[in-house]
Amino acid sequence: MSPHKARVAAAIIITTVLVACAGTPFEWNSARQLRAGMTEAEVTEIMGPPYLVKSDPAGLTWVWSYANSFSGVRTLSVTLKDGKVVKAPEIPRSF
């Protein structure tokens, strides 16, 4: 393979890998540590910053979403009111 073709092939592979991953990576075991009453700072320390924040009458909903072509899509949301978690997410053991 010529050097030019090798560079093009490498660029395609790198681009594919980068495009295949999107969002904010997180682990289910980390999410299982979330509890009602935790502060925004405590949640961020465990989960990292959210991928998306939505506002509605119930409060702020922080969303972590991560997709890649190898492990599929993971999405988790937590509602905070007055800076504290309203209810901890229920995560099945199979996750």
Secondary structure, DSSP 4 states (H G I P E B T S, - for coil): --HHHHHHHHHHHHHHHHHH-EE----HHHHTT--TT-BHHHHHHHH-S-SEEEEETTEEEEEEEEEETTTEEEEEEEEEETTEESSPPP--TT-
